Amino acid sequence: MKKVTEINLRVGDAIRKGLQRKGMTQKELAALVGSTQRSISSYINGNAQPPLDILSLICRILEINMNQISANTGFQFSRTYAA
């Protein structure tokens, strides 16, 4: 079982609020980002952190600012590129 972290909870809360604001379901969001409803549910519940590419898509669709999610946590989103 994966550890629930503060950033996972913040991401999940932001996704939950974004879905409510947009009137979307987890299933609809999953279809738009090429994921599953189960994965979206895991992100919302803080049990998993979405990969950066999926999180970026979710933020664009739900109009969420990733920097606001990470504010006051000491966490910064970054991309890692393979050489």
Buried (B, 14 or more C-beta within 10 A) or exposed (E): EEEBEEBBBBBBEBBBEBBEEEEBEBEBBBBBBEBEBEBBBBBBEBBBBBEEEBBBBBBEBBEBEBEEBBEEEEBEBEEEEEE
